[in-house]
Amino acid sequence: MSQNKKVNLNSVHDLRQHTDEQLGYIMSQFDYKESFGLIDLKLGLGLATVIIAGGLFGIEKVYKLKLFEMYSITVIGVVLYGLINIILTLVNYKYKNVKYIGYKKNKDKVTITTWSTKYDPIYNISITFNDITTVTNEYQFKEFYDQLGYFNSNAFMKLIEQDLQKKSQ
């Protein structure tokens, strides 16, 4: 991890992006193992749309078919492309701002959603446990970044630990 990377303190986007990148490391300290299922699903759906578009182009160029000869193939391809994009849009809508999904060995699931507004240096975090209990909190970036712009993983880990302990309350 690039924990010693200096971040521009004047850019809320950079601060949030770098903090989101550290979530995997921080959660591994609490014995959570990151699940890449959601990312794999999104990549698979995106790859399927590229294959459909490329396949239609290739069929047209390789077989030198006219529009009327490959009309049914084009319609099927366009319908499949549209359905896959609708599914991808729904997945993105349902899992908006989800930055981390992890599991413990006892199958406890944690989903972390983060967001920030454009000009407000506040890191909003929502931790959902087993899709039931949700703990939401907001932290100022200065709580876990020093004056030079370096990430303080120990300070952030303590904040996350406090949120994880709220689960039992």
C-alpha positions as CSV (number, residue, x, y, z in Angstrom):
1,M,0.0,0.0,0.0
2,S,1.1,3.5,-0.6
3,Q,0.4,4.7,2.9
4,N,3.4,7.1,2.8
5,K,2.1,8.9,-0.3
6,K,1.6,12.6,0.2
7,V,-1.9,13.8,-0.7
8,N,-3.0,17.3,-1.7
9,L,-4.8,18.7,1.3
10,N,-6.7,21.2,-0.8
11,S,-8.4,18.5,-2.8
12,V,-11.3,16.8,-1.1
13,H,-11.5,14.3,-4.0
14,D,-7.8,13.3,-3.5
15,L,-8.2,12.9,0.2
16,R,-11.3,10.7,-0.1
17,Q,-9.8,8.7,-2.9
18,H,-6.6,8.0,-0.9
19,T,-8.6,7.2,2.2
20,D,-10.8,4.8,0.3
21,E,-7.7,3.0,-1.1
22,Q,-6.6,2.4,2.5
23,L,-9.8,0.7,3.6
24,G,-8.6,-2.8,2.5
25,Y,-5.5,-2.5,4.6
26,I,-7.3,-1.1,7.6
27,M,-10.0,-3.7,7.6
28,S,-7.4,-6.5,7.2
29,Q,-6.1,-5.4,10.6
30,F,-9.5,-6.3,12.0
31,D,-9.4,-9.8,10.4
32,Y,-11.8,-8.9,7.5
33,K,-11.0,-10.4,4.1
34,E,-12.0,-8.3,1.2
35,S,-14.5,-9.7,-1.3
36,F,-14.0,-8.7,-4.9
37,G,-17.3,-10.2,-6.1
38,L,-19.0,-6.8,-6.8
39,I,-16.0,-5.6,-8.8
40,D,-15.8,-8.8,-10.7
41,L,-19.5,-8.6,-11.6
42,K,-19.1,-5.1,-12.9
43,L,-16.0,-6.0,-14.9
44,G,-17.7,-9.1,-16.3
45,L,-20.8,-7.1,-17.4
46,G,-18.6,-4.4,-19.0
47,L,-16.5,-7.0,-20.8
48,A,-19.6,-8.7,-22.1
49,T,-20.8,-5.4,-23.7
50,V,-17.4,-4.9,-25.3
51,I,-17.4,-8.4,-26.7
52,I,-20.9,-7.9,-28.1
53,A,-20.0,-4.6,-29.7
54,G,-16.7,-6.0,-31.1
55,G,-18.4,-9.2,-32.3
56,L,-21.0,-7.3,-34.3
57,F,-18.3,-5.2,-35.8
58,G,-16.2,-8.2,-36.6
59,I,-19.1,-10.1,-38.2
60,E,-19.8,-7.2,-40.4
61,K,-16.2,-6.8,-41.5
62,V,-15.1,-10.4,-41.8
63,Y,-18.2,-11.7,-43.6
64,K,-18.8,-8.5,-45.5
65,L,-22.5,-8.8,-44.9
66,K,-24.9,-6.1,-46.0
67,L,-27.2,-4.5,-43.5
68,F,-30.3,-6.6,-44.5
69,E,-28.3,-9.9,-44.4
70,M,-27.3,-9.4,-40.8
71,Y,-30.3,-7.5,-39.5
72,S,-31.4,-10.3,-37.1
73,I,-27.9,-10.7,-35.7
74,T,-27.7,-6.9,-35.2
75,V,-31.1,-6.8,-33.4
76,I,-30.1,-9.7,-31.1
77,G,-26.8,-8.0,-30.3
78,V,-28.3,-4.6,-29.6
79,V,-31.0,-6.1,-27.4
80,L,-28.3,-8.1,-25.4
81,Y,-26.1,-5.0,-25.2
82,G,-29.1,-3.0,-23.9
83,L,-30.1,-5.6,-21.3
84,I,-26.5,-6.0,-20.0
85,N,-26.2,-2.2,-19.7
86,I,-29.5,-2.0,-17.8
87,I,-28.3,-4.7,-15.4
88,L,-25.0,-2.8,-15.0
89,T,-26.9,0.4,-14.3
90,L,-29.1,-1.3,-11.7
91,V,-26.0,-2.8,-10.0
92,N,-24.3,0.6,-9.9
93,Y,-27.4,2.2,-8.5
94,K,-27.9,-0.4,-5.8
95,Y,-24.2,-0.4,-4.7
96,K,-23.6,3.4,-5.1
97,N,-20.5,4.5,-3.2
98,V,-19.7,1.0,-1.9
99,K,-15.9,1.0,-1.4
100,Y,-15.4,-2.2,0.6
101,I,-17.1,-5.5,1.2
102,G,-15.4,-7.9,3.5
103,Y,-16.0,-11.1,5.5
104,K,-14.7,-12.5,8.7
105,K,-14.0,-16.2,9.1
106,N,-17.3,-16.6,10.9
107,K,-19.1,-15.2,7.8
108,D,-19.8,-11.8,9.4
109,K,-20.2,-9.4,6.4
110,V,-19.3,-5.7,6.5
111,T,-20.1,-3.3,3.7
112,I,-18.5,0.2,3.8
113,T,-19.9,3.1,1.9
114,T,-18.1,6.4,1.8
115,W,-18.8,9.8,0.3
116,S,-18.0,13.4,0.6
117,T,-19.2,16.6,-1.0
118,K,-17.1,18.6,-3.4
119,Y,-16.0,21.5,-1.1
120,D,-16.6,20.1,2.4
121,P,-13.6,18.3,3.9
122,I,-15.7,15.8,5.8
123,Y,-15.4,12.0,5.2
124,N,-18.8,10.4,5.5
125,I,-18.7,6.7,6.2
126,S,-21.5,4.2,6.6
127,I,-20.6,0.6,7.9
128,T,-23.3,-2.0,7.4
129,F,-23.0,-5.3,9.3
130,N,-24.6,-8.4,7.8
131,D,-27.0,-6.2,5.7
132,I,-28.9,-5.4,8.9
133,T,-27.2,-2.9,11.3
134,T,-25.8,0.3,9.9
135,V,-23.4,2.7,11.7
136,T,-23.0,6.1,10.0
137,N,-20.4,8.7,11.0
138,E,-18.5,11.6,9.6
139,Y,-14.9,12.6,10.2
140,Q,-12.9,15.6,9.2
141,F,-9.9,14.6,7.1
142,K,-7.6,16.5,9.5
143,E,-8.3,13.8,12.0
144,F,-6.3,11.2,10.1
145,Y,-4.0,13.4,7.8
146,D,-1.1,15.4,9.2
147,Q,-0.3,18.9,8.2
148,L,1.9,17.8,5.3
149,G,-0.7,15.6,3.7
150,Y,0.4,12.2,4.9
151,F,-2.1,9.5,5.9
152,N,-2.0,8.5,9.6
153,S,-3.2,4.9,9.5
154,N,-3.2,4.5,13.3
155,A,-5.5,7.4,13.8
156,F,-7.9,6.2,11.1
157,M,-7.8,2.6,12.5
158,K,-8.9,3.9,15.9
159,L,-11.8,5.7,14.3
160,I,-12.9,2.6,12.3
161,E,-12.5,0.5,15.4
162,Q,-14.9,2.8,17.3
163,D,-17.4,2.4,14.5
164,L,-17.0,-1.4,14.5
165,Q,-17.5,-1.5,18.2
166,K,-20.8,0.4,17.8
167,K,-22.2,-2.7,16.1
168,S,-22.8,-4.5,19.4
169,Q,-24.6,-1.5,20.9
